[in-house]
Amino acid sequence: MAKILVFSEIQGDHVKAVSLEILGKLAGHTVEVAAFGKIPEKGMQDLAKYGAAKIHSLSGSNLEQYSPEGYTNALHNFIKENSYDMVFAGSTSLGKDLIPRVSATFNSGMASEVTNFVMDGDNFAGTRPLFAGKCYAKVEVTGPKPHFITVRPNALGLTDSPTAGAGEAADTTLDAGELRATIKEIIKGASEKLDLTEANIIVSGGRAMKNAENFKILDELANVIGATVGASRAAVDSGFAPHDMQVGQTGKTVSPSLYIACGISGAIQHLAGMRTSKVIVAINTDPEAPIFTKADYGIVGDLFKIVPLMTEEFKSLLG
């Protein structure tokens, strides 16, 4: 049976949910997990609950914070020493940067941005969107092992009945090697909200928001339902929101369970970034807006009247 590693990331007092999604999908296989840094107790419990047989906390000199070269060297050595056949990771900001680098050091194949996959014995077969989500391709990885796969956050979803693993803890010291460049400091953004690519609920505003100040009504709704606020390209280009809030082909691709589009017409560029959302709710004054062709629920009306009503209703429902 293939020896499988899931590379995880620590976020606060837990691990990123995409790791648990992958573990749940790999039920029936013996899977180990590795993350840089000391994994918190809550993270250890969650990883064991979702099937991790062994959990490695990776550390070493020059590995206290992310550096592309140091993490690549260290993870390469760890994978090689343990002879893993397959390595899974989330298609997060860090994962998109790190995993292709590690794959290149092995001269191995890689499948990126997978939204679903099956394991037939030791054989992997995945699905990933192409051409901005207009079609899907079935992908396999061939060539020398280990094979590398990154999975889009929220695409698989968390299983309702996870198969627990032993969750054996192991501390591993690694060598980052000689670094040509080091990162002295990483300054966190002011927002404590999840990044758009990892958020389970997103409320986005478009050009119809009229100005940056009006985004506060989306913030109020987001605070009530635990969402992250996004924006369309039109809103960003108009200066209503920063680029890191942009959802779309030239922004961030998201797959939340719930996407609420407020005053967004539904241009192809925007749809490309959110069409894989599980449930889409659209609010727009134009009944012919393209967003309604993709929405599961549509409200034709003024977002400045509807969004505050939704906020109050959710407050009532959520106690």
C-alpha positions as CSV (number, residue, x, y, z in Angstrom):
1,M,0.0,0.0,0.0
2,A,1.2,3.5,-0.9
3,K,2.9,5.5,1.9
4,I,1.0,8.8,2.0
5,L,1.9,12.1,3.6
6,V,-0.4,15.1,4.1
7,F,1.4,18.4,4.5
8,S,-0.5,20.6,6.9
9,E,-0.3,24.2,8.1
10,I,-0.9,25.6,11.5
11,Q,-3.3,28.5,11.9
12,G,-3.7,29.8,15.5
13,D,-4.6,27.0,17.8
14,H,-5.7,24.6,15.1
15,V,-4.6,23.3,11.6
16,K,-6.1,24.5,8.4
17,A,-9.3,22.7,7.5
18,V,-8.2,21.6,4.1
19,S,-5.8,19.1,5.8
20,L,-8.8,17.5,7.5
21,E,-10.7,17.4,4.2
22,I,-7.9,15.5,2.5
23,L,-7.6,13.1,5.5
24,G,-11.3,12.4,5.3
25,K,-11.1,11.6,1.6
26,L,-8.1,9.2,2.3
27,A,-10.1,7.1,4.8
28,G,-9.0,3.5,4.5
29,H,-5.4,4.4,3.9
30,T,-2.6,4.7,6.4
31,V,-1.7,8.4,6.3
32,E,0.9,10.5,8.1
33,V,0.8,14.3,8.6
34,A,3.6,16.8,8.9
35,A,3.6,20.5,9.7
36,F,6.3,23.0,10.4
37,G,6.3,24.2,14.0
38,K,4.7,22.9,17.2
39,I,1.2,21.6,16.4
40,P,-1.2,22.8,19.0
41,E,-3.2,20.3,21.1
42,K,-6.5,21.1,19.3
43,G,-4.8,20.5,16.0
44,M,-3.4,17.2,17.1
45,Q,-6.8,16.1,18.2
46,D,-8.5,17.1,14.9
47,L,-5.8,15.4,12.8
48,A,-6.1,12.1,14.8
49,K,-9.9,12.4,14.6
50,Y,-9.8,12.6,10.8
51,G,-7.4,9.6,10.4
52,A,-3.8,10.7,10.9
53,A,-1.8,7.6,11.9
54,K,1.3,9.7,12.8
55,I,1.8,13.4,13.2
56,H,5.2,15.0,12.7
57,S,6.1,18.4,14.1
58,L,8.9,19.7,11.9
59,S,11.5,22.2,13.3
60,G,15.1,23.3,12.9
61,S,17.3,26.2,12.5
62,N,16.0,28.8,9.9
63,L,12.6,27.1,10.0
64,E,10.9,29.3,12.6
65,Q,9.0,31.1,9.8
66,Y,8.4,30.4,6.2
67,S,11.2,30.8,3.7
68,P,10.8,29.2,0.2
69,E,14.4,27.8,0.1
70,G,14.5,26.6,3.7
71,Y,11.2,24.9,3.7
72,T,11.9,23.3,0.3
73,N,15.2,21.9,1.5
74,A,13.8,20.6,4.8
75,L,10.6,19.1,3.3
76,H,12.6,17.4,0.5
77,N,14.9,15.8,3.0
78,F,12.0,14.7,5.2
79,I,10.0,13.1,2.3
80,K,13.1,11.4,1.0
81,E,14.1,9.9,4.4
82,N,10.7,8.5,5.0
83,S,10.2,7.3,1.4
84,Y,6.7,8.6,0.9
85,D,4.9,7.6,-2.3
86,M,2.4,10.5,-2.4
87,V,2.3,13.9,-0.8
88,F,-1.0,15.9,-0.5
89,A,-1.3,19.5,0.5
90,G,-3.8,22.3,0.5
91,S,-3.7,24.7,-2.5
92,T,-3.2,27.6,-0.1
93,S,-1.0,30.6,-0.6
94,L,1.9,28.7,1.1
95,G,1.0,25.4,-0.6
96,K,1.0,27.0,-4.1
97,D,4.5,28.4,-3.5
98,L,6.1,25.5,-1.6
99,I,4.8,22.2,-3.1
100,P,5.8,22.9,-6.8
101,R,9.3,23.7,-5.6
102,V,9.5,20.4,-3.6
103,S,8.1,18.5,-6.6
104,A,10.8,20.0,-8.8
105,T,13.6,18.8,-6.5
106,F,12.4,15.2,-7.0
107,N,11.7,15.8,-10.7
108,S,8.3,14.3,-10.0
109,G,4.8,14.9,-11.4
110,M,2.2,17.1,-9.7
111,A,-1.5,17.7,-9.9
112,S,-2.5,21.1,-8.7
113,E,-5.8,22.7,-7.7
114,V,-7.6,19.4,-7.5
115,T,-11.3,19.7,-6.5
116,N,-12.0,16.0,-6.1
117,F,-10.2,12.7,-6.3
118,V,-10.5,9.0,-5.8
119,M,-7.9,6.4,-4.7
120,D,-8.3,3.0,-6.5
121,G,-5.9,1.0,-4.5
122,D,-2.6,3.0,-4.8
123,N,-3.7,4.7,-7.9
124,F,-4.7,8.4,-7.8
125,A,-7.3,9.9,-10.2
126,G,-8.3,13.5,-9.7
127,T,-10.5,16.2,-11.2
128,R,-9.4,19.8,-11.7
129,P,-11.1,22.8,-13.4
130,L,-9.7,24.2,-16.7
131,F,-10.3,27.4,-18.6
132,A,-11.6,29.3,-15.6
133,G,-13.9,26.5,-14.6
134,K,-15.7,26.1,-17.9
135,C,-14.7,22.4,-18.1
136,Y,-13.1,19.8,-15.9
137,A,-10.2,17.4,-16.6
138,K,-9.4,14.0,-15.2
139,V,-5.8,14.0,-14.1
140,E,-3.3,11.3,-13.1
141,V,0.3,11.6,-12.0
142,T,2.9,9.4,-13.6
143,G,6.7,9.2,-13.5
144,P,9.0,8.8,-10.5
145,K,7.6,9.0,-7.0
146,P,6.8,10.7,-4.8
147,H,3.8,12.2,-6.6
148,F,2.4,15.6,-5.4
149,I,-1.2,16.7,-5.2
150,T,-2.6,20.1,-4.0
151,V,-6.3,20.3,-3.2
152,R,-8.4,23.5,-3.3
153,P,-9.7,24.4,0.2
154,N,-13.4,23.7,0.8
155,A,-13.7,21.7,-2.4
156,L,-13.9,18.3,-0.8
157,G,-15.8,19.3,2.4
158,L,-15.4,17.7,5.8
159,T,-16.8,14.2,6.2
160,D,-19.6,13.8,8.7
161,S,-18.2,10.5,10.0
162,P,-14.4,10.6,10.0
163,T,-12.4,7.4,10.7
164,A,-10.0,8.1,13.6
165,G,-6.3,7.3,13.4
166,A,-3.7,6.6,16.1
167,G,-2.4,10.2,16.0
168,E,1.0,9.2,17.2
169,A,3.1,12.4,17.9
170,A,6.6,12.7,16.6
171,D,9.0,15.7,16.8
172,T,11.5,15.8,13.9
173,T,14.5,18.2,13.6
174,L,15.4,19.1,10.0
175,D,18.2,21.0,8.3
176,A,17.2,23.9,6.1
177,G,20.6,23.9,4.5
178,E,22.5,27.0,3.4
179,L,20.1,29.8,2.5
180,R,20.9,32.4,-0.1
181,A,18.0,34.6,1.2
182,T,16.2,34.7,4.5
183,I,12.9,36.4,5.5
184,K,13.5,38.6,8.5
185,E,9.8,39.4,9.3
186,I,6.3,38.5,8.2
187,I,3.8,41.2,9.0
188,K,0.3,39.9,9.4
189,G,-2.7,41.8,7.9
190,A,-4.9,43.7,10.3
191,S,-7.9,41.5,9.6
192,E,-8.4,38.4,11.8
193,K,-10.8,36.9,9.2
194,L,-9.9,33.8,7.2
195,D,-8.3,34.4,3.8
196,L,-10.9,34.3,1.0
197,T,-9.5,31.1,-0.4
198,E,-10.2,29.3,2.9
199,A,-13.4,30.9,4.0
200,N,-16.5,28.7,4.3
201,I,-18.8,31.7,3.8
202,I,-18.1,34.8,1.7
203,V,-20.1,38.0,1.3
204,S,-19.0,40.0,-1.8
205,G,-19.8,43.4,-3.0
206,G,-19.7,44.8,-6.6
207,R,-19.7,48.2,-8.2
208,A,-23.2,48.8,-6.9
209,M,-21.7,49.3,-3.4
210,K,-20.9,52.9,-4.7
211,N,-18.0,53.5,-2.4
212,A,-15.7,51.9,0.2
213,E,-17.7,53.2,3.1
214,N,-20.7,51.2,2.1
215,F,-18.8,48.0,2.5
216,K,-19.5,48.3,6.3
217,I,-23.0,46.8,5.7
218,L,-21.3,43.7,4.3
219,D,-18.9,43.7,7.2
220,E,-21.9,43.7,9.6
221,L,-23.5,40.8,7.9
222,A,-20.2,38.9,7.7
223,N,-19.6,39.4,11.5
224,V,-23.0,37.9,12.2
225,I,-22.6,34.8,10.1
226,G,-18.9,34.3,10.4
227,A,-18.1,35.2,6.8
228,T,-15.2,36.9,5.0
229,V,-15.9,39.9,2.8
230,G,-14.8,39.9,-0.8
231,A,-15.2,42.2,-3.8
232,S,-15.6,42.0,-7.6
233,R,-13.0,43.4,-9.9
234,A,-15.2,46.3,-10.7
235,A,-15.3,47.3,-7.0
236,V,-11.6,46.9,-6.7
237,D,-10.8,48.9,-9.9
238,S,-13.1,51.6,-8.6
239,G,-11.1,51.9,-5.4
240,F,-13.9,50.5,-3.1
241,A,-11.8,47.6,-1.8
242,P,-8.1,46.4,-1.9
243,H,-6.9,43.8,-4.4
244,D,-6.5,41.1,-1.7
245,M,-10.3,41.1,-1.5
246,Q,-10.9,40.5,-5.2
247,V,-12.7,37.3,-6.2
248,G,-12.3,36.3,-9.9
249,Q,-10.0,35.2,-12.6
250,T,-7.4,37.9,-11.9
251,G,-8.1,37.8,-8.1
252,K,-8.7,34.8,-5.9
253,T,-10.5,31.5,-6.7
254,V,-12.8,30.5,-3.9
255,S,-15.0,27.5,-3.1
256,P,-17.1,28.4,-0.1
257,S,-20.2,26.5,1.1
258,L,-22.1,29.8,0.8
259,Y,-21.4,32.8,-1.5
260,I,-23.5,35.9,-1.2
261,A,-23.1,38.2,-4.2
262,C,-24.3,41.8,-3.5
263,G,-24.6,44.2,-6.4
264,I,-22.5,42.0,-8.6
265,S,-23.7,41.6,-12.2
266,G,-21.8,38.3,-12.8
267,A,-19.2,39.0,-15.5
268,I,-17.4,35.9,-16.8
269,Q,-14.2,37.1,-15.0
270,H,-16.0,37.0,-11.6
271,L,-17.9,33.8,-12.2
272,A,-14.6,32.1,-13.0
273,G,-13.5,32.7,-9.4
274,M,-16.6,31.6,-7.5
275,R,-18.6,29.2,-9.7
276,T,-17.6,26.2,-7.6
277,S,-19.3,27.6,-4.5
278,K,-21.7,25.1,-3.0
279,V,-24.6,27.6,-2.7
280,I,-24.8,31.0,-4.4
281,V,-27.1,33.8,-3.3
282,A,-27.4,36.8,-5.6
283,I,-28.8,40.2,-4.8
284,N,-29.2,42.6,-7.7
285,T,-31.7,45.2,-8.9
286,D,-31.4,43.9,-12.5
287,P,-33.5,40.7,-13.0
288,E,-31.5,40.1,-16.2
289,A,-28.1,40.1,-14.5
290,P,-25.9,37.1,-15.5
291,I,-25.3,36.2,-11.9
292,F,-28.9,35.0,-11.6
293,T,-28.1,32.2,-14.2
294,K,-25.6,30.7,-11.7
295,A,-27.3,31.5,-8.4
296,D,-29.2,28.9,-6.4
297,Y,-31.2,31.7,-4.8
298,G,-31.8,35.2,-6.3
299,I,-33.3,38.4,-4.8
300,V,-34.2,41.2,-7.1
301,G,-33.9,44.4,-5.1
302,D,-31.8,47.1,-3.6
303,L,-28.9,45.6,-1.6
304,F,-28.9,48.6,0.8
305,K,-32.4,47.5,1.9
306,I,-32.0,43.8,1.7
307,V,-28.6,43.2,3.3
308,P,-29.5,45.0,6.6
309,L,-32.7,43.0,6.7
310,M,-30.7,39.8,6.2
311,T,-28.3,40.9,9.0
312,E,-31.1,41.4,11.5
313,E,-32.8,38.1,10.5
314,F,-29.6,36.2,10.9
315,K,-29.1,37.8,14.3
316,S,-32.5,36.6,15.3
317,L,-32.0,33.1,14.0
318,L,-28.5,32.7,15.5
319,G,-29.5,34.0,18.8
